[in-house]
Amino acid sequence: MLTSNKSFEEWGEVFGDEVMATALIDRLLHHCHIVNIRGNSFRMRQHTELWQALHGEPRLQEAATT
């Protein structure tokens, strides 16, 4: 299993070599299944939930002080 937050079009820039990235993608994609997941990161969602639990909702704090 391989995961990435970069599209295949960006791999040349990531690896610094378009030819090498194309060869790598060609070999990786041969006989594979691609599952494209869109949406927010689970880690960022967990981080946001933790921050809100520690600091509270900003709107709730503002409403409580006014």
PDBQT receptor file of N, H, CA, C and O in Angstrom, charges set to zero:
ATOM      1  N   MET A   1       0.851  -1.166   0.000  1.00  0.00    +0.000 N 
ATOM      2  CA  MET A   1       0.000   0.000   0.000  1.00  0.00    +0.000 C 
ATOM      3  C   MET A   1       0.891   1.222   0.000  1.00  0.00    +0.000 C 
ATOM      4  O   MET A   1       1.907   1.277   0.693  1.00  0.00    +0.000 OA
ATOM      5  N   LEU A   2       0.495   2.187  -0.783  1.00  0.00    +0.000 N 
ATOM      6  H   LEU A   2      -0.330   2.143  -1.346  1.00  0.00    +0.000 HD
ATOM      7  CA  LEU A   2       1.220   3.447  -0.889  1.00  0.00    +0.000 C 
ATOM      8  C   LEU A   2       0.206   4.576  -0.826  1.00  0.00    +0.000 C 
ATOM      9  O   LEU A   2      -0.815   4.533  -1.513  1.00  0.00    +0.000 OA
ATOM     10  N   THR A   3       0.477   5.577  -0.016  1.00  0.00    +0.000 N 
ATOM     11  H   THR A   3       1.306   5.612   0.542  1.00  0.00    +0.000 HD
ATOM     12  CA  THR A   3      -0.417   6.730   0.060  1.00  0.00    +0.000 C 
ATOM     13  C   THR A   3       0.368   7.995  -0.242  1.00  0.00    +0.000 C 
ATOM     14  O   THR A   3       1.570   8.076   0.011  1.00  0.00    +0.000 OA
ATOM     15  N   SER A   4      -0.329   8.973  -0.783  1.00  0.00    +0.000 N 
ATOM     16  H   SER A   4      -1.305   8.908  -0.988  1.00  0.00    +0.000 HD
ATOM     17  CA  SER A   4       0.304  10.252  -1.093  1.00  0.00    +0.000 C 
ATOM     18  C   SER A   4      -0.760  11.340  -1.126  1.00  0.00    +0.000 C 
ATOM     19  O   SER A   4      -1.905  11.095  -1.506  1.00  0.00    +0.000 OA
ATOM     20  N   ASN A   5      -0.375  12.524  -0.730  1.00  0.00    +0.000 N 
ATOM     21  H   ASN A   5       0.555  12.724  -0.422  1.00  0.00    +0.000 HD
ATOM     22  CA  ASN A   5      -1.276  13.658  -0.864  1.00  0.00    +0.000 C 
ATOM     23  C   ASN A   5      -0.950  14.463  -2.116  1.00  0.00    +0.000 C 
ATOM     24  O   ASN A   5      -1.485  15.554  -2.316  1.00  0.00    +0.000 OA
ATOM     25  N   LYS A   6      -0.078  13.929  -2.950  1.00  0.00    +0.000 N 
ATOM     26  H   LYS A   6       0.356  13.043  -2.788  1.00  0.00    +0.000 HD
ATOM     27  CA  LYS A   6       0.302  14.573  -4.208  1.00  0.00    +0.000 C 
ATOM     28  C   LYS A   6      -0.268  13.786  -5.375  1.00  0.00    +0.000 C 
ATOM     29  O   LYS A   6      -0.261  12.555  -5.363  1.00  0.00    +0.000 OA
ATOM     30  N   SER A   7      -0.760  14.496  -6.383  1.00  0.00    +0.000 N 
ATOM     31  H   SER A   7      -0.766  15.496  -6.393  1.00  0.00    +0.000 HD
ATOM     32  CA  SER A   7      -1.255  13.825  -7.582  1.00  0.00    +0.000 C 
ATOM     33  C   SER A   7      -0.062  13.339  -8.400  1.00  0.00    +0.000 C 
ATOM     34  O   SER A   7       1.067  13.791  -8.208  1.00  0.00    +0.000 OA
ATOM     35  N   PHE A   8      -0.331  12.413  -9.312  1.00  0.00    +0.000 N 
ATOM     36  H   PHE A   8      -1.248  12.046  -9.468  1.00  0.00    +0.000 HD
ATOM     37  CA  PHE A   8       0.751  11.894 -10.150  1.00  0.00    +0.000 C 
ATOM     38  C   PHE A   8       1.402  13.005 -10.963  1.00  0.00    +0.000 C 
ATOM     39  O   PHE A   8       2.599  12.940 -11.241  1.00  0.00    +0.000 OA
ATOM     40  N   GLU A   9       0.645  14.009 -11.344  1.00  0.00    +0.000 N 
ATOM     41  H   GLU A   9      -0.328  14.061 -11.119  1.00  0.00    +0.000 HD
ATOM     42  CA  GLU A   9       1.190  15.127 -12.111  1.00  0.00    +0.000 C 
ATOM     43  C   GLU A   9       2.250  15.899 -11.327  1.00  0.00    +0.000 C 
ATOM     44  O   GLU A   9       3.109  16.548 -11.925  1.00  0.00    +0.000 OA
ATOM     45  N   GLU A  10       2.198  15.835 -10.007  1.00  0.00    +0.000 N 
ATOM     46  H   GLU A  10       1.500  15.308  -9.522  1.00  0.00    +0.000 HD
ATOM     47  CA  GLU A  10       3.140  16.573  -9.158  1.00  0.00    +0.000 C 
ATOM     48  C   GLU A  10       4.395  15.776  -8.815  1.00  0.00    +0.000 C 
ATOM     49  O   GLU A  10       5.347  16.335  -8.271  1.00  0.00    +0.000 OA
ATOM     50  N   TRP A  11       4.413  14.483  -9.124  1.00  0.00    +0.000 N 
ATOM     51  H   TRP A  11       3.640  14.029  -9.567  1.00  0.00    +0.000 HD
ATOM     52  CA  TRP A  11       5.528  13.646  -8.706  1.00  0.00    +0.000 C 
ATOM     53  C   TRP A  11       6.864  14.052  -9.326  1.00  0.00    +0.000 C 
ATOM     54  O   TRP A  11       7.905  13.917  -8.682  1.00  0.00    +0.000 OA
ATOM     55  N   GLY A  12       6.852  14.541 -10.551  1.00  0.00    +0.000 N 
ATOM     56  H   GLY A  12       6.007  14.650 -11.075  1.00  0.00    +0.000 HD
ATOM     57  CA  GLY A  12       8.092  14.992 -11.181  1.00  0.00    +0.000 C 
ATOM     58  C   GLY A  12       8.742  16.107 -10.389  1.00  0.00    +0.000 C 
ATOM     59  O   GLY A  12       9.959  16.124 -10.206  1.00  0.00    +0.000 OA
ATOM     60  N   GLU A  13       7.936  17.028  -9.924  1.00  0.00    +0.000 N 
ATOM     61  H   GLU A  13       6.947  17.014 -10.072  1.00  0.00    +0.000 HD
ATOM     62  CA  GLU A  13       8.444  18.129  -9.105  1.00  0.00    +0.000 C 
ATOM     63  C   GLU A  13       8.916  17.622  -7.746  1.00  0.00    +0.000 C 
ATOM     64  O   GLU A  13       9.947  18.057  -7.234  1.00  0.00    +0.000 OA
ATOM     65  N   VAL A  14       8.151  16.701  -7.170  1.00  0.00    +0.000 N 
ATOM     66  H   VAL A  14       7.313  16.347  -7.586  1.00  0.00    +0.000 HD
ATOM     67  CA  VAL A  14       8.505  16.151  -5.853  1.00  0.00    +0.000 C 
ATOM     68  C   VAL A  14       9.850  15.439  -5.906  1.00  0.00    +0.000 C 
ATOM     69  O   VAL A  14      10.700  15.636  -5.037  1.00  0.00    +0.000 OA
ATOM     70  N   PHE A  15      10.039  14.605  -6.937  1.00  0.00    +0.000 N 
ATOM     71  H   PHE A  15       9.349  14.445  -7.642  1.00  0.00    +0.000 HD
ATOM     72  CA  PHE A  15      11.271  13.829  -7.046  1.00  0.00    +0.000 C 
ATOM     73  C   PHE A  15      12.381  14.575  -7.784  1.00  0.00    +0.000 C 
ATOM     74  O   PHE A  15      13.523  14.115  -7.812  1.00  0.00    +0.000 OA
ATOM     75  N   GLY A  16      12.056  15.717  -8.379  1.00  0.00    +0.000 N 
ATOM     76  H   GLY A  16      11.129  16.090  -8.356  1.00  0.00    +0.000 HD
ATOM     77  CA  GLY A  16      13.066  16.516  -9.056  1.00  0.00    +0.000 C 
ATOM     78  C   GLY A  16      13.481  15.978 -10.411  1.00  0.00    +0.000 C 
ATOM     79  O   GLY A  16      14.490  16.416 -10.964  1.00  0.00    +0.000 OA
ATOM     80  N   ASP A  17      12.720  15.033 -10.961  1.00  0.00    +0.000 N 
ATOM     81  H   ASP A  17      11.901  14.677 -10.512  1.00  0.00    +0.000 HD
ATOM     82  CA  ASP A  17      13.084  14.440 -12.250  1.00  0.00    +0.000 C 
ATOM     83  C   ASP A  17      11.819  13.851 -12.881  1.00  0.00    +0.000 C 
ATOM     84  O   ASP A  17      11.287  12.848 -12.404  1.00  0.00    +0.000 OA
ATOM     85  N   GLU A  18      11.344  14.483 -13.958  1.00  0.00    +0.000 N 
ATOM     86  H   GLU A  18      11.776  15.298 -14.346  1.00  0.00    +0.000 HD
ATOM     87  CA  GLU A  18      10.117  14.032 -14.614  1.00  0.00    +0.000 C 
ATOM     88  C   GLU A  18      10.252  12.620 -15.179  1.00  0.00    +0.000 C 
ATOM     89  O   GLU A  18       9.319  11.823 -15.080  1.00  0.00    +0.000 OA
ATOM     90  N   VAL A  19      11.402  12.308 -15.769  1.00  0.00    +0.000 N 
ATOM     91  H   VAL A  19      12.160  12.956 -15.849  1.00  0.00    +0.000 HD
ATOM     92  CA  VAL A  19      11.601  10.988 -16.378  1.00  0.00    +0.000 C 
ATOM     93  C   VAL A  19      11.592   9.901 -15.311  1.00  0.00    +0.000 C 
ATOM     94  O   VAL A  19      10.961   8.859 -15.490  1.00  0.00    +0.000 OA
ATOM     95  N   MET A  20      12.283  10.136 -14.210  1.00  0.00    +0.000 N 
ATOM     96  H   MET A  20      12.795  10.983 -14.065  1.00  0.00    +0.000 HD
ATOM     97  CA  MET A  20      12.325   9.149 -13.130  1.00  0.00    +0.000 C 
ATOM     98  C   MET A  20      10.943   8.979 -12.515  1.00  0.00    +0.000 C 
ATOM     99  O   MET A  20      10.534   7.859 -12.209  1.00  0.00    +0.000 OA
ATOM    100  N   ALA A  21      10.221  10.082 -12.332  1.00  0.00    +0.000 N 
ATOM    101  H   ALA A  21      10.553  10.992 -12.581  1.00  0.00    +0.000 HD
ATOM    102  CA  ALA A  21       8.876  10.004 -11.759  1.00  0.00    +0.000 C 
ATOM    103  C   ALA A  21       7.941   9.232 -12.684  1.00  0.00    +0.000 C 
ATOM    104  O   ALA A  21       7.131   8.433 -12.214  1.00  0.00    +0.000 OA
ATOM    105  N   THR A  22       8.043   9.461 -13.991  1.00  0.00    +0.000 N 
ATOM    106  H   THR A  22       8.701  10.110 -14.373  1.00  0.00    +0.000 HD
ATOM    107  CA  THR A  22       7.212   8.734 -14.954  1.00  0.00    +0.000 C 
ATOM    108  C   THR A  22       7.509   7.241 -14.906  1.00  0.00    +0.000 C 
ATOM    109  O   THR A  22       6.586   6.427 -14.923  1.00  0.00    +0.000 OA
ATOM    110  N   ALA A  23       8.779   6.875 -14.846  1.00  0.00    +0.000 N 
ATOM    111  H   ALA A  23       9.529   7.537 -14.832  1.00  0.00    +0.000 HD
ATOM    112  CA  ALA A  23       9.156   5.463 -14.764  1.00  0.00    +0.000 C 
ATOM    113  C   ALA A  23       8.650   4.841 -13.460  1.00  0.00    +0.000 C 
ATOM    114  O   ALA A  23       8.168   3.708 -13.456  1.00  0.00    +0.000 OA
ATOM    115  N   LEU A  24       8.756   5.565 -12.381  1.00  0.00    +0.000 N 
ATOM    116  H   LEU A  24       9.147   6.485 -12.384  1.00  0.00    +0.000 HD
ATOM    117  CA  LEU A  24       8.284   5.069 -11.085  1.00  0.00    +0.000 C 
ATOM    118  C   LEU A  24       6.781   4.863 -11.097  1.00  0.00    +0.000 C 
ATOM    119  O   LEU A  24       6.289   3.828 -10.648  1.00  0.00    +0.000 OA
ATOM    120  N   ILE A  25       6.054   5.839 -11.605  1.00  0.00    +0.000 N 
ATOM    121  H   ILE A  25       6.454   6.680 -11.969  1.00  0.00    +0.000 HD
ATOM    122  CA  ILE A  25       4.593   5.727 -11.681  1.00  0.00    +0.000 C 
ATOM    123  C   ILE A  25       4.197   4.561 -12.569  1.00  0.00    +0.000 C 
ATOM    124  O   ILE A  25       3.282   3.809 -12.233  1.00  0.00    +0.000 OA
ATOM    125  N   ASP A  26       4.876   4.401 -13.703  1.00  0.00    +0.000 N 
ATOM    126  H   ASP A  26       5.619   5.013 -13.976  1.00  0.00    +0.000 HD
ATOM    127  CA  ASP A  26       4.584   3.295 -14.613  1.00  0.00    +0.000 C 
ATOM    128  C   ASP A  26       4.714   1.955 -13.906  1.00  0.00    +0.000 C 
ATOM    129  O   ASP A  26       3.861   1.082 -14.070  1.00  0.00    +0.000 OA
ATOM    130  N   ARG A  27       5.758   1.785 -13.133  1.00  0.00    +0.000 N 
ATOM    131  H   ARG A  27       6.451   2.494 -13.000  1.00  0.00    +0.000 HD
ATOM    132  CA  ARG A  27       5.983   0.518 -12.429  1.00  0.00    +0.000 C 
ATOM    133  C   ARG A  27       5.006   0.326 -11.267  1.00  0.00    +0.000 C 
ATOM    134  O   ARG A  27       4.549  -0.787 -11.008  1.00  0.00    +0.000 OA
ATOM    135  N   LEU A  28       4.695   1.408 -10.580  1.00  0.00    +0.000 N 
ATOM    136  H   LEU A  28       5.066   2.313 -10.791  1.00  0.00    +0.000 HD
ATOM    137  CA  LEU A  28       3.757   1.309  -9.458  1.00  0.00    +0.000 C 
ATOM    138  C   LEU A  28       2.338   0.978  -9.916  1.00  0.00    +0.000 C 
ATOM    139  O   LEU A  28       1.634   0.209  -9.262  1.00  0.00    +0.000 OA
ATOM    140  N   LEU A  29       1.923   1.556 -11.032  1.00  0.00    +0.000 N 
ATOM    141  H   LEU A  29       2.494   2.181 -11.564  1.00  0.00    +0.000 HD
ATOM    142  CA  LEU A  29       0.545   1.405 -11.478  1.00  0.00    +0.000 C 
ATOM    143  C   LEU A  29       0.277   0.107 -12.231  1.00  0.00    +0.000 C 
ATOM    144  O   LEU A  29      -0.878  -0.265 -12.440  1.00  0.00    +0.000 OA
ATOM    145  N   HIS A  30       1.336  -0.579 -12.637  1.00  0.00    +0.000 N 
ATOM    146  H   HIS A  30       2.274  -0.277 -12.468  1.00  0.00    +0.000 HD
ATOM    147  CA  HIS A  30       1.170  -1.846 -13.351  1.00  0.00    +0.000 C 
ATOM    148  C   HIS A  30       0.587  -2.877 -12.377  1.00  0.00    +0.000 C 
ATOM    149  O   HIS A  30       1.221  -3.198 -11.372  1.00  0.00    +0.000 OA
ATOM    150  N   HIS A  31      -0.582  -3.385 -12.655  1.00  0.00    +0.000 N 
ATOM    151  H   HIS A  31      -1.097  -3.125 -13.472  1.00  0.00    +0.000 HD
ATOM    152  CA  HIS A  31      -1.277  -4.384 -11.822  1.00  0.00    +0.000 C 
ATOM    153  C   HIS A  31      -1.676  -3.843 -10.449  1.00  0.00    +0.000 C 
ATOM    154  O   HIS A  31      -1.649  -4.590  -9.471  1.00  0.00    +0.000 OA
ATOM    155  N   CYS A  32      -2.040  -2.589 -10.355  1.00  0.00    +0.000 N 
ATOM    156  H   CYS A  32      -2.062  -1.982 -11.149  1.00  0.00    +0.000 HD
ATOM    157  CA  CYS A  32      -2.456  -2.068  -9.046  1.00  0.00    +0.000 C 
ATOM    158  C   CYS A  32      -3.896  -1.570  -9.111  1.00  0.00    +0.000 C 
ATOM    159  O   CYS A  32      -4.480  -1.447 -10.187  1.00  0.00    +0.000 OA
ATOM    160  N   HIS A  33      -4.440  -1.294  -7.964  1.00  0.00    +0.000 N 
ATOM    161  H   HIS A  33      -3.965  -1.394  -7.090  1.00  0.00    +0.000 HD
ATOM    162  CA  HIS A  33      -5.752  -0.675  -7.839  1.00  0.00    +0.000 C 
ATOM    163  C   HIS A  33      -5.554   0.689  -7.194  1.00  0.00    +0.000 C 
ATOM    164  O   HIS A  33      -4.853   0.811  -6.190  1.00  0.00    +0.000 OA
ATOM    165  N   ILE A  34      -6.163   1.697  -7.765  1.00  0.00    +0.000 N 
ATOM    166  H   ILE A  34      -6.732   1.597  -8.582  1.00  0.00    +0.000 HD
ATOM    167  CA  ILE A  34      -6.055   3.051  -7.226  1.00  0.00    +0.000 C 
ATOM    168  C   ILE A  34      -7.358   3.389  -6.508  1.00  0.00    +0.000 C 
ATOM    169  O   ILE A  34      -8.446   3.253  -7.068  1.00  0.00    +0.000 OA
ATOM    170  N   VAL A  35      -7.230   3.829  -5.272  1.00  0.00    +0.000 N 
ATOM    171  H   VAL A  35      -6.346   3.940  -4.817  1.00  0.00    +0.000 HD
ATOM    172  CA  VAL A  35      -8.372   4.289  -4.503  1.00  0.00    +0.000 C 
ATOM    173  C   VAL A  35      -8.119   5.768  -4.221  1.00  0.00    +0.000 C 
ATOM    174  O   VAL A  35      -7.229   6.120  -3.447  1.00  0.00    +0.000 OA
ATOM    175  N   ASN A  36      -8.904   6.616  -4.850  1.00  0.00    +0.000 N 
ATOM    176  H   ASN A  36      -9.627   6.330  -5.479  1.00  0.00    +0.000 HD
ATOM    177  CA  ASN A  36      -8.737   8.050  -4.698  1.00  0.00    +0.000 C 
ATOM    178  C   ASN A  36      -9.724   8.538  -3.641  1.00  0.00    +0.000 C 
ATOM    179  O   ASN A  36     -10.937   8.475  -3.839  1.00  0.00    +0.000 OA
ATOM    180  N   ILE A  37      -9.205   9.017  -2.536  1.00  0.00    +0.000 N 
ATOM    181  H   ILE A  37      -8.219   9.069  -2.376  1.00  0.00    +0.000 HD
ATOM    182  CA  ILE A  37     -10.034   9.497  -1.437  1.00  0.00    +0.000 C 
ATOM    183  C   ILE A  37      -9.938  11.012  -1.414  1.00  0.00    +0.000 C 
ATOM    184  O   ILE A  37      -8.846  11.574  -1.331  1.00  0.00    +0.000 OA
ATOM    185  N   ARG A  38     -11.065  11.657  -1.488  1.00  0.00    +0.000 N 
ATOM    186  H   ARG A  38     -11.952  11.201  -1.555  1.00  0.00    +0.000 HD
ATOM    187  CA  ARG A  38     -11.097  13.119  -1.444  1.00  0.00    +0.000 C 
ATOM    188  C   ARG A  38     -11.713  13.560  -0.126  1.00  0.00    +0.000 C 
ATOM    189  O   ARG A  38     -12.557  12.871   0.447  1.00  0.00    +0.000 OA
ATOM    190  N   GLY A  39     -11.285  14.690   0.329  1.00  0.00    +0.000 N 
ATOM    191  H   GLY A  39     -10.599  15.250  -0.136  1.00  0.00    +0.000 HD
ATOM    192  CA  GLY A  39     -11.846  15.223   1.564  1.00  0.00    +0.000 C 
ATOM    193  C   GLY A  39     -10.750  15.646   2.508  1.00  0.00    +0.000 C 
ATOM    194  O   GLY A  39      -9.563  15.582   2.185  1.00  0.00    +0.000 OA
ATOM    195  N   ASN A  40     -11.161  16.072   3.663  1.00  0.00    +0.000 N 
ATOM    196  H   ASN A  40     -12.124  16.124   3.925  1.00  0.00    +0.000 HD
ATOM    197  CA  ASN A  40     -10.218  16.540   4.667  1.00  0.00    +0.000 C 
ATOM    198  C   ASN A  40      -9.457  15.377   5.286  1.00  0.00    +0.000 C 
ATOM    199  O   ASN A  40      -9.964  14.258   5.375  1.00  0.00    +0.000 OA
ATOM    200  N   SER A  41      -8.261  15.655   5.702  1.00  0.00    +0.000 N 
ATOM    201  H   SER A  41      -7.849  16.564   5.630  1.00  0.00    +0.000 HD
ATOM    202  CA  SER A  41      -7.410  14.677   6.353  1.00  0.00    +0.000 C 
ATOM    203  C   SER A  41      -8.009  14.258   7.697  1.00  0.00    +0.000 C 
ATOM    204  O   SER A  41      -8.497  15.097   8.454  1.00  0.00    +0.000 OA
ATOM    205  N   PHE A  42      -7.967  12.970   7.984  1.00  0.00    +0.000 N 
ATOM    206  H   PHE A  42      -7.570  12.289   7.369  1.00  0.00    +0.000 HD
ATOM    207  CA  PHE A  42      -8.426  12.494   9.284  1.00  0.00    +0.000 C 
ATOM    208  C   PHE A  42      -7.555  13.067  10.401  1.00  0.00    +0.000 C 
ATOM    209  O   PHE A  42      -8.064  13.399  11.472  1.00  0.00    +0.000 OA
ATOM    210  N   ARG A  43      -6.254  13.185  10.163  1.00  0.00    +0.000 N 
ATOM    211  H   ARG A  43      -5.841  12.916   9.293  1.00  0.00    +0.000 HD
ATOM    212  CA  ARG A  43      -5.364  13.743  11.183  1.00  0.00    +0.000 C 
ATOM    213  C   ARG A  43      -5.703  15.202  11.469  1.00  0.00    +0.000 C 
ATOM    214  O   ARG A  43      -5.699  15.627  12.624  1.00  0.00    +0.000 OA
ATOM    215  N   MET A  44      -6.000  15.976  10.411  1.00  0.00    +0.000 N 
ATOM    216  H   MET A  44      -6.003  15.630   9.473  1.00  0.00    +0.000 HD
ATOM    217  CA  MET A  44      -6.365  17.375  10.628  1.00  0.00    +0.000 C 
ATOM    218  C   MET A  44      -7.700  17.476  11.347  1.00  0.00    +0.000 C 
ATOM    219  O   MET A  44      -7.879  18.362  12.183  1.00  0.00    +0.000 OA
ATOM    220  N   ARG A  45      -8.637  16.593  11.043  1.00  0.00    +0.000 N 
ATOM    221  H   ARG A  45      -8.491  15.874  10.364  1.00  0.00    +0.000 HD
ATOM    222  CA  ARG A  45      -9.923  16.613  11.740  1.00  0.00    +0.000 C 
ATOM    223  C   ARG A  45      -9.725  16.307  13.220  1.00  0.00    +0.000 C 
ATOM    224  O   ARG A  45     -10.324  16.959  14.075  1.00  0.00    +0.000 OA
ATOM    225  N   GLN A  46      -8.885  15.315  13.528  1.00  0.00    +0.000 N 
ATOM    226  H   GLN A  46      -8.398  14.785  12.834  1.00  0.00    +0.000 HD
ATOM    227  CA  GLN A  46      -8.615  14.976  14.922  1.00  0.00    +0.000 C 
ATOM    228  C   GLN A  46      -7.913  16.130  15.630  1.00  0.00    +0.000 C 
ATOM    229  O   GLN A  46      -8.213  16.425  16.787  1.00  0.00    +0.000 OA
ATOM    230  N   HIS A  47      -6.982  16.782  14.941  1.00  0.00    +0.000 N 
ATOM    231  H   HIS A  47      -6.738  16.542  14.002  1.00  0.00    +0.000 HD
ATOM    232  CA  HIS A  47      -6.273  17.914  15.523  1.00  0.00    +0.000 C 
ATOM    233  C   HIS A  47      -7.256  19.047  15.830  1.00  0.00    +0.000 C 
ATOM    234  O   HIS A  47      -7.183  19.665  16.892  1.00  0.00    +0.000 OA
ATOM    235  N   THR A  48      -8.168  19.316  14.905  1.00  0.00    +0.000 N 
ATOM    236  H   THR A  48      -8.228  18.815  14.042  1.00  0.00    +0.000 HD
ATOM    237  CA  THR A  48      -9.160  20.369  15.097  1.00  0.00    +0.000 C 
ATOM    238  C   THR A  48     -10.070  20.046  16.271  1.00  0.00    +0.000 C 
ATOM    239  O   THR A  48     -10.371  20.920  17.084  1.00  0.00    +0.000 OA
ATOM    240  N   GLU A  49     -10.510  18.793  16.363  1.00  0.00    +0.000 N 
ATOM    241  H   GLU A  49     -10.265  18.084  15.703  1.00  0.00    +0.000 HD
ATOM    242  CA  GLU A  49     -11.370  18.387  17.476  1.00  0.00    +0.000 C 
ATOM    243  C   GLU A  49     -10.646  18.535  18.813  1.00  0.00    +0.000 C 
ATOM    244  O   GLU A  49     -11.238  18.989  19.792  1.00  0.00    +0.000 OA
ATOM    245  N   LEU A  50      -9.369  18.155  18.857  1.00  0.00    +0.000 N 
ATOM    246  H   LEU A  50      -8.888  17.786  18.062  1.00  0.00    +0.000 HD
ATOM    247  CA  LEU A  50      -8.584  18.296  20.078  1.00  0.00    +0.000 C 
ATOM    248  C   LEU A  50      -8.431  19.764  20.446  1.00  0.00    +0.000 C 
ATOM    249  O   LEU A  50      -8.602  20.134  21.608  1.00  0.00    +0.000 OA
ATOM    250  N   TRP A  51      -8.109  20.608  19.458  1.00  0.00    +0.000 N 
ATOM    251  H   TRP A  51      -7.970  20.308  18.515  1.00  0.00    +0.000 HD
ATOM    252  CA  TRP A  51      -7.946  22.033  19.723  1.00  0.00    +0.000 C 
ATOM    253  C   TRP A  51      -9.237  22.619  20.271  1.00  0.00    +0.000 C 
ATOM    254  O   TRP A  51      -9.218  23.397  21.225  1.00  0.00    +0.000 OA
ATOM    255  N   GLN A  52     -10.363  22.243  19.663  1.00  0.00    +0.000 N 
ATOM    256  H   GLN A  52     -10.378  21.611  18.888  1.00  0.00    +0.000 HD
ATOM    257  CA  GLN A  52     -11.648  22.762  20.127  1.00  0.00    +0.000 C 
ATOM    258  C   GLN A  52     -11.971  22.273  21.534  1.00  0.00    +0.000 C 
ATOM    259  O   GLN A  52     -12.550  23.011  22.331  1.00  0.00    +0.000 OA
ATOM    260  N   ALA A  53     -11.598  21.026  21.841  1.00  0.00    +0.000 N 
ATOM    261  H   ALA A  53     -11.128  20.427  21.193  1.00  0.00    +0.000 HD
ATOM    262  CA  ALA A  53     -11.840  20.504  23.181  1.00  0.00    +0.000 C 
ATOM    263  C   ALA A  53     -11.001  21.248  24.222  1.00  0.00    +0.000 C 
ATOM    264  O   ALA A  53     -11.454  21.476  25.344  1.00  0.00    +0.000 OA
ATOM    265  N   LEU A  54      -9.792  21.622  23.849  1.00  0.00    +0.000 N 
ATOM    266  H   LEU A  54      -9.424  21.437  22.937  1.00  0.00    +0.000 HD
ATOM    267  CA  LEU A  54      -8.910  22.321  24.785  1.00  0.00    +0.000 C 
ATOM    268  C   LEU A  54      -9.235  23.807  24.903  1.00  0.00    +0.000 C 
ATOM    269  O   LEU A  54      -9.132  24.387  25.984  1.00  0.00    +0.000 OA
ATOM    270  N   HIS A  55      -9.624  24.413  23.799  1.00  0.00    +0.000 N 
ATOM    271  H   HIS A  55      -9.708  23.942  22.921  1.00  0.00    +0.000 HD
ATOM    272  CA  HIS A  55      -9.809  25.861  23.773  1.00  0.00    +0.000 C 
ATOM    273  C   HIS A  55     -11.256  26.289  23.619  1.00  0.00    +0.000 C 
ATOM    274  O   HIS A  55     -11.568  27.468  23.783  1.00  0.00    +0.000 OA
ATOM    275  N   GLY A  56     -12.125  25.377  23.314  1.00  0.00    +0.000 N 
ATOM    276  H   GLY A  56     -11.871  24.419  23.180  1.00  0.00    +0.000 HD
ATOM    277  CA  GLY A  56     -13.529  25.732  23.117  1.00  0.00    +0.000 C 
ATOM    278  C   GLY A  56     -13.765  26.345  21.757  1.00  0.00    +0.000 C 
ATOM    279  O   GLY A  56     -12.830  26.761  21.073  1.00  0.00    +0.000 OA
ATOM    280  N   GLU A  57     -15.012  26.394  21.378  1.00  0.00    +0.000 N 
ATOM    281  H   GLU A  57     -15.771  26.056  21.934  1.00  0.00    +0.000 HD
ATOM    282  CA  GLU A  57     -15.385  27.016  20.111  1.00  0.00    +0.000 C 
ATOM    283  C   GLU A  57     -15.190  28.522  20.234  1.00  0.00    +0.000 C 
ATOM    284  O   GLU A  57     -15.687  29.108  21.196  1.00  0.00    +0.000 OA
ATOM    285  N   PRO A  58     -14.492  29.177  19.311  1.00  0.00    +0.000 N 
ATOM    286  CA  PRO A  58     -14.300  30.635  19.392  1.00  0.00    +0.000 C 
ATOM    287  C   PRO A  58     -15.616  31.391  19.443  1.00  0.00    +0.000 C 
ATOM    288  O   PRO A  58     -15.721  32.368  20.184  1.00  0.00    +0.000 OA
ATOM    289  N   ARG A  59     -16.619  30.979  18.686  1.00  0.00    +0.000 N 
ATOM    290  H   ARG A  59     -16.533  30.185  18.084  1.00  0.00    +0.000 HD
ATOM    291  CA  ARG A  59     -17.908  31.684  18.678  1.00  0.00    +0.000 C 
ATOM    292  C   ARG A  59     -18.605  31.550  20.022  1.00  0.00    +0.000 C 
ATOM    293  O   ARG A  59     -19.256  32.489  20.482  1.00  0.00    +0.000 OA
ATOM    294  N   LEU A  60     -18.474  30.381  20.659  1.00  0.00    +0.000 N 
ATOM    295  H   LEU A  60     -17.945  29.618  20.286  1.00  0.00    +0.000 HD
ATOM    296  CA  LEU A  60     -19.117  30.184  21.958  1.00  0.00    +0.000 C 
ATOM    297  C   LEU A  60     -18.479  31.089  23.010  1.00  0.00    +0.000 C 
ATOM    298  O   LEU A  60     -19.175  31.644  23.860  1.00  0.00    +0.000 OA
ATOM    299  N   GLN A  61     -17.162  31.236  22.954  1.00  0.00    +0.000 N 
ATOM    300  H   GLN A  61     -16.597  30.785  22.264  1.00  0.00    +0.000 HD
ATOM    301  CA  GLN A  61     -16.481  32.098  23.905  1.00  0.00    +0.000 C 
ATOM    302  C   GLN A  61     -16.882  33.550  23.710  1.00  0.00    +0.000 C 
ATOM    303  O   GLN A  61     -17.098  34.270  24.684  1.00  0.00    +0.000 OA
ATOM    304  N   GLU A  62     -16.985  33.994  22.442  1.00  0.00    +0.000 N 
ATOM    305  H   GLU A  62     -16.810  33.409  21.650  1.00  0.00    +0.000 HD
ATOM    306  CA  GLU A  62     -17.378  35.373  22.165  1.00  0.00    +0.000 C 
ATOM    307  C   GLU A  62     -18.785  35.635  22.648  1.00  0.00    +0.000 C 
ATOM    308  O   GLU A  62     -19.056  36.689  23.224  1.00  0.00    +0.000 OA
ATOM    309  N   ALA A  63     -19.693  34.687  22.421  1.00  0.00    +0.000 N 
ATOM    310  H   ALA A  63     -19.473  33.831  21.953  1.00  0.00    +0.000 HD
ATOM    311  CA  ALA A  63     -21.089  34.854  22.841  1.00  0.00    +0.000 C 
ATOM    312  C   ALA A  63     -21.204  34.912  24.366  1.00  0.00    +0.000 C 
ATOM    313  O   ALA A  63     -22.032  35.645  24.907  1.00  0.00    +0.000 OA
ATOM    314  N   ALA A  64     -20.374  34.141  25.045  1.00  0.00    +0.000 N 
ATOM    315  H   ALA A  64     -19.702  33.545  24.606  1.00  0.00    +0.000 HD
ATOM    316  CA  ALA A  64     -20.424  34.093  26.499  1.00  0.00    +0.000 C 
ATOM    317  C   ALA A  64     -19.906  35.404  27.129  1.00  0.00    +0.000 C 
ATOM    318  O   ALA A  64     -20.326  35.761  28.230  1.00  0.00    +0.000 OA
ATOM    319  N   THR A  65     -19.012  36.112  26.449  1.00  0.00    +0.000 N 
ATOM    320  H   THR A  65     -18.671  35.822  25.555  1.00  0.00    +0.000 HD
ATOM    321  CA  THR A  65     -18.431  37.340  26.998  1.00  0.00    +0.000 C 
ATOM    322  C   THR A  65     -19.251  38.565  26.651  1.00  0.00    +0.000 C 
ATOM    323  O   THR A  65     -19.027  39.629  27.228  1.00  0.00    +0.000 OA
ATOM    324  N   THR A  66     -20.202  38.451  25.716  1.00  0.00    +0.000 N 
ATOM    325  H   THR A  66     -20.384  37.586  25.247  1.00  0.00    +0.000 HD
ATOM    326  CA  THR A  66     -20.980  39.645  25.328  1.00  0.00    +0.000 C 
ATOM    327  C   THR A  66     -22.333  39.645  25.979  1.00  0.00    +0.000 C 
ATOM    328  O   THR A  66     -23.119  40.569  25.768  1.00  0.00    +0.000 OA
TER     329      THR A  66
